[in-house]
Amino acid sequence: MTQEDNAPRRPDIGPGWYEPLAEEFQAPYFAELRSFLMAERQQHTVHPPARQIFAAFNATPFDAVRVVILGQDPYHGPGQAHGLSFSVPPGVPPPPSLMNMFAELERDLRIPRPGHGDLTSWAQQGVLLLNASLTVRSAAAGSHQGRGWERFTDAAIRALSDRHNGLIFLLWGRFAQQKAALIDSDRHYILQAPHPSPLSAHKGFIGCGHFSRTNELLEAQGKPPINWALP
């Protein structure tokens, strides 16, 4: 057996992402995280399915990122999580936070509320839909926090900040807003608002105008706007 045969398999994380995150994949904490996930899946249902853990990175190549929407945890209900923050697969009813996002889209841009909650079309236009933790135990919100995912996704945010210019970071809620410290505000735009959850949406998320403001900032850079309407 050659040394290459013993080398860890390169993860399928999507175009352009492996090189800026290679040190994370090779770090001891990531091996511990992988072992934890293997043990979790032997005893519990874990969301999203293993093949969709890196769906956000696969849907939005590193060089294609223009906007970042940060979430905290994947949805922990059956069939809800598919690797994109705030998004649910076709056929799954949009959760309350996503419904409030659609309400703000309708108020801000007069876009009618869609009949589904699959945000893949946003991701394909350069909107990175990134959760801080990429997995969760079924029916146990926050159960995979503090296991290493935050270190990994913080590294992804730093890489974007260091290697891009003019990105627009949408930080909704206190947890996401703490990530502002990772972002070079001289090179990027940071838009902050309360979280779209029912507990806080009407304390400033509804009315924030982030969707139209994002498009204004993109167009000011000569970039095409995001088509926020879902097909």
C-alpha positions in Angstrom: 0.0 0.0 0.0 1.4 3.4 -1.0 1.5 6.5 1.1 -1.2 7.9 -1.1 -3.5 5.0 -0.3 -3.2 6.0 3.4 -4.0 9.7 2.7 -7.3 10.9 3.9 -10.0 11.1 1.2 -10.4 14.6 -0.1 -14.0 15.7 0.8 -16.4 16.7 -1.9 -17.0 20.3 -0.8 -17.6 22.0 -4.1 -15.5 24.0 -6.6 -12.8 26.3 -5.1 -13.5 25.5 -1.5 -11.0 22.8 -0.6 -7.8 24.8 -1.0 -8.7 27.7 1.4 -10.1 25.2 3.9 -7.5 22.4 3.5 -5.9 23.2 6.9 -9.2 22.7 8.6 -9.8 19.3 7.1 -6.3 18.2 8.2 -6.6 19.6 11.7 -7.1 17.2 14.7 -10.4 18.8 15.6 -11.9 17.9 12.3 -11.0 14.2 12.8 -12.7 14.4 16.2 -15.8 16.0 14.6 -15.9 13.2 12.0 -15.7 10.5 14.7 -18.4 12.3 16.7 -20.7 12.3 13.7 -20.1 8.6 12.9 -21.0 7.8 16.5 -24.1 10.1 16.4 -25.4 8.4 13.3 -25.1 5.0 14.8 -27.4 6.0 17.7 -29.6 8.9 16.4 -31.1 10.4 13.3 -28.9 13.3 12.2 -30.0 16.1 9.8 -29.2 16.7 7.0 -28.3 13.4 5.3 -24.6 12.9 5.1 -24.5 13.6 1.3 -26.0 17.0 1.9 -23.7 18.3 4.8 -21.7 20.4 2.4 -24.6 21.3 0.1 -24.2 25.1 0.6 -20.6 24.9 -0.6 -21.5 22.6 -3.5 -24.3 24.9 -4.7 -22.2 28.1 -4.5 -18.6 27.7 -5.6 -16.0 29.8 -3.7 -15.3 32.2 -6.6 -19.1 32.6 -7.3 -20.0 33.9 -3.8 -21.5 37.4 -3.9 -23.8 37.3 -0.8 -23.7 35.4 2.5 -26.8 34.6 4.6 -25.7 33.1 7.9 -27.9 30.7 9.9 -27.2 28.9 13.2 -28.3 25.3 13.0 -29.9 23.1 10.4 -33.6 22.5 10.9 -34.1 19.5 13.3 -37.5 18.3 12.0 -37.8 15.3 9.8 -37.1 16.1 6.1 -36.5 19.8 6.7 -32.8 20.2 6.4 -31.0 19.8 3.1 -27.8 21.7 3.7 -28.8 25.3 2.9 -29.5 27.7 5.7 -33.2 28.7 6.1 -34.1 26.5 3.1 -36.3 23.4 3.0 -36.7 20.8 0.1 -39.6 21.0 -2.2 -42.8 19.6 -0.7 -41.8 20.6 2.9 -43.8 23.5 4.4 -41.6 26.6 4.9 -40.9 27.0 8.7 -41.9 30.3 10.4 -38.6 32.0 10.0 -38.6 31.4 6.3 -42.2 32.6 6.0 -41.1 35.8 7.6 -38.3 36.1 5.1 -40.9 35.8 2.4 -43.1 38.4 4.1 -40.2 40.8 4.0 -39.5 40.0 0.4 -43.1 40.8 -0.4 -43.0 44.1 1.5 -39.6 45.1 0.2 -39.7 44.0 -3.5 -43.4 43.1 -4.1 -42.4 39.5 -4.7 -45.4 37.3 -4.0 -44.9 34.6 -1.5 -43.8 31.4 -3.2 -45.5 28.0 -2.9 -42.4 26.3 -1.6 -39.3 27.0 0.5 -36.4 25.6 -1.6 -33.8 28.4 -1.8 -31.5 26.6 -4.2 -32.0 29.2 -6.9 -30.6 31.8 -4.6 -27.5 29.6 -4.0 -27.0 29.1 -7.7 -26.9 32.9 -8.1 -24.0 33.3 -5.6 -25.9 33.5 -2.3 -24.0 31.3 0.2 -26.7 29.9 2.6 -24.3 28.9 5.4 -25.2 27.5 8.8 -22.6 27.9 11.6 -23.2 24.2 12.5 -23.7 21.9 9.6 -25.4 19.0 11.4 -27.9 18.5 14.2 -29.5 15.6 16.0 -33.2 15.1 15.1 -35.6 17.0 17.4 -32.6 18.4 19.4 -31.8 22.0 18.4 -28.2 23.0 19.0 -27.2 19.4 19.8 -24.1 19.6 17.5 -22.9 23.0 18.6 -19.4 23.2 20.2 -18.2 20.1 18.4 -16.1 21.8 15.8 -18.4 22.9 13.1 -18.2 26.6 14.2 -14.4 26.5 13.9 -14.8 25.2 10.4 -17.5 27.6 9.2 -15.7 30.5 10.9 -12.7 29.6 8.7 -14.9 29.7 5.7 -16.1 33.2 6.6 -12.6 34.4 7.1 -11.5 32.9 3.8 -14.3 34.7 2.0 -13.4 38.0 3.8 -9.7 37.6 3.0 -9.9 36.5 -0.7 -12.9 38.5 -2.0 -14.0 42.1 -2.2 -17.4 43.6 -2.0 -19.3 40.7 -0.6 -22.6 41.4 1.2 -23.1 39.6 4.6 -26.6 39.4 5.9 -26.4 38.9 9.7 -29.8 38.3 11.2 -30.0 37.9 15.0 -27.4 38.1 17.7 -25.7 34.8 16.9 -25.0 35.8 13.3 -24.0 39.3 14.3 -21.2 37.9 16.4 -19.6 36.7 13.2 -19.0 40.4 12.1 -15.7 40.2 13.9 -14.5 37.7 11.2 -15.3 40.1 8.4 -13.2 43.0 7.1 -15.7 45.8 7.0 -13.4 47.9 4.9 -13.7 45.4 2.0 -17.2 44.1 2.5 -20.7 45.2 3.4 -22.4 44.0 6.6 -26.1 44.3 6.9 -27.6 43.5 10.3 -31.2 43.0 11.5 -33.1 41.0 14.1 -33.6 37.3 13.3 -36.7 36.5 11.2 -38.0 34.1 13.8 -41.5 34.8 15.1 -40.0 36.0 18.4 -38.1 38.9 16.7 -39.2 39.4 13.1 -41.5 42.3 14.1 -38.8 44.0 16.1 -36.9 45.1 13.0 -36.5 42.3 10.5 -39.8 43.1 8.8 -38.9 46.4 7.3 -35.2 46.0 7.2 -35.1 46.2 3.4 -32.1 43.9 3.1 -33.2 42.2 -0.1 -33.4 45.5 -2.1 -30.3 46.9 -0.4 -28.3 43.9 -1.4 -29.3 44.4 -5.0 -28.4 48.1 -4.8 -25.0 47.2 -3.5 -24.4 44.6 -6.1 -25.4 46.9 -8.9 -23.3 49.7 -7.6 -20.3 47.3 -8.1 -21.4 46.5 -11.7 -22.7 43.1 -10.7 -26.1 41.7 -11.6 -28.7 41.7 -8.9 -30.1 38.6 -7.2 -33.5 37.4 -8.6 -35.1 36.7 -5.2 -38.2 35.3 -6.7 -38.3 31.5 -6.5 -39.0 29.5 -9.6 
